Structure formats: structure tokens, C-alpha cells
Amino acid sequence: MSAPGRGSALLRSSQRVCTQCARPAPRPRTTPARPHSSLLLPLSARRFYSAEATAATATTLSTPPPPPATPTTSESNTNTAPDAAGYRIKSSLILTRPPLLTRDQTPFESAFYLYQKRFNERLTAPFRRGFYFKPDTAADLDFRIKLRERHGVPAKDIGRYNPRGRLAWNDEVLVGSTTSSPSEVVDKLLADAELRVSEDGEPIAAEERVPVERPMPRRTEADEKGDVRRLDRALDRTLYLVVRRGEGEGAVWEFPTGLVPTEETLHETARRVLTEAAGPNMNTWIVGRVPVAHHVVKPVLAEDGASVVQRGEKVFFLKGRIMAGQADLSGNKYGLTDFKWLTREELQEVLPEKYYHSVRGMMELR
């Protein structure tokens, strides 16, 4: 027999009980379902651009604007901004060859480096010939002759300066001195590298000495001939690949550029356009997938200001490097007729003014 009051306690309970399993029924879910992750992305992160993007595509991904008001007589003559169909999206690759040599030293830098060498010669311990050369050998005799030619200075390229004498403090370079010029330093090092003594320990006459091969000049044959198509020119500067589209007066110089289809990203289009424009015989590397500059060409509108006569362009520039190879325009799909490898100053003379102004911020100083 159940305890008194048990039935009334069950009736007073606010807890609902399932009649089949005698367990509390689950409470209805009140938390709303989370939307899809793609719907949480901002509108700028959704990719809907392409070469043939229309206003309808952009409208479906954004909040529809309110219906335009009926223009008055004074407002009907004003030019309104074109829709998304007024622009074509393009991707362009700025292909560069980095400097291969350090730049030339300024006169101040050359004098300062020579001063540092003389200062270091004054502070370091004296040169011990016996530690490096075995006495009375051919190498020891050769060093003695060269030391005598340098007037007792152990260093090869600091000039007639005695770090141990009473005038050791006078280690500055005087104005007009050629001791610190790079050409004279190279001549001193080459002359000192010639052997003065044979393997038998006999002195070698000056006319019988074998000269040391000089280093390659900083200016190449392409620099002397002014050949702007070769990559072995301006070795201490950054070179940029530009191509010419068209012939005659209507020809335009630009970076390799092409339309962006819907199924490609900007860097994929840039890589494809470079191969189609300049050939596959180049080993290149695209630095990143983010554009480094952009250029906008506004569309041409009709007289009513609403319809587009000629579509505009939005060109996004990516940066790339060339490691090997050369451009080849034969059989390209863009009507390109010529190419050049130019420095920053040369680009300013060739590219259109507004076009160069859009990309000049990403160029190297040298």
C-alpha cells in the first residue's frame, strides 16, 4: 500500500513524464540554429569578381538597395556612377630581376672604409711573420719583397701608413686623395697578388711575372650597347619586365596583364598570363597572393550618364621574381610585339603617367 499523499504529490509536480518510458521528456530546444559559416563572412571576403562580373551577381550577394527616386529635371543631367558591369577585373604580374652586384661606393663611403681599416691596423696586435711563414722559404721571401714595396706596411690596401710610428694618429684620408678609390684598391690588390719569387726561391724579374686575372667589369656588353632586352645589364639595379601591346602610335607599354575568369584567383591568372604572354622558358616565382598595387581606368559613359559606352578596368598587380630564362613573345595570345627589362627611372619614361603613378610605390629604390 502506497504512502498517503503520494498521488497528490505526483499531480502537484511540474515535471512532465513520458508515458512509455517513465522518464522526463526532453525540453524543447530554444537555441536558434547557427547560420552557415559562409553567411557569417563579410561581403568583402566573398569572392564574386570575374572578368564578366555583372550587376546581378553582386546584387544577389548584397542587400538590395532601395528603389531609386524619380529624378527631377535638374538631376537628370548629372552623371551617375556605373554599376559593377562597368568594370573588368584584370590581374598583372610585375616580374623583377633583383640586383646582382652591390652599388658603387660614394667617395665618402670609400674614405670611411679606408679610415676604418687604418684604425683597425692601429689597434690590432703587430703582424707576426714567423707565425704564418716558415723562415727562408719561397713564401717568406715573397712576403719580404712585397713588404718592402709597401714601405713596411703589413696591410695591402691602406696606402703608405705606418700604424706603429709617431704619426700613427694621422689615419684620415685627405681631400683629393685617390688612395681610397675602388679602382686603385683593386690595382693594389692585383699587383700584390703577383708572385715575386719562384718555387726555387729565386726572384722573378718584373717582365717575367705572371699577371693575376682581373675581375669582371661592373658594366657588361649589354650596358655598352644599350641592349634593354638582355638580363645581364644594370647589374646593380632592379629590372622590370614590360611588354608592348600594339604597333605604331597606338602602342602601349605595360606589365603582362590579362582578364580574370570566374574560376581563377588573381595569382593563378597572373601566372597563366605570364606563360601565355612571355613563353614558358622562364623560371619564375610569385612572391605572394596579395596584390601590391592596383590601377583603375574609369568607364566611358554615354551622354545620358547611365549607360556604359566603354567598360573600365581594375588592374591588380602581383610581384614576381625571375631566377633563370628569358622572355619569348613568339606565338603570344595578347598581340604583344616587344619587351624590355628596364630600371625604375626607365619605366617612368616608357609607361603612361597614371599607370606608373599607380605602381611606383612598390618599386625598389635601386
Secondary structure, DSSP 8 states (H G I E B T S, - for coil): ---TTHHHHHHH----B-TTT-SB------S-----HHHHS-GGGS----TT--HHHHHHTS----------TTTTTS-----GGGEEEEEEEEEEE--SS-----HHHHHHHHHHHHHHHHHS----HHHHS-TTSHHHHHHHHHHHHTTT-SSSSS-S--TTSTTTT-----TT--TT-HHHHHHHHHHHHS-SB-TTS-B--GGG---------SS-HHHHHT-TT-SSSSTTS-EEEEEEESSGGG-EEE--EEE--TT--HHHHHHHHHHHHH-S-EEEEE--SS-SEEEEE--EE-TTSSSEEE-EEEEEEEEEEEEEE----TT-SS-EEEEEEE-HHHHHHHS-HHHHHHHGGGS---
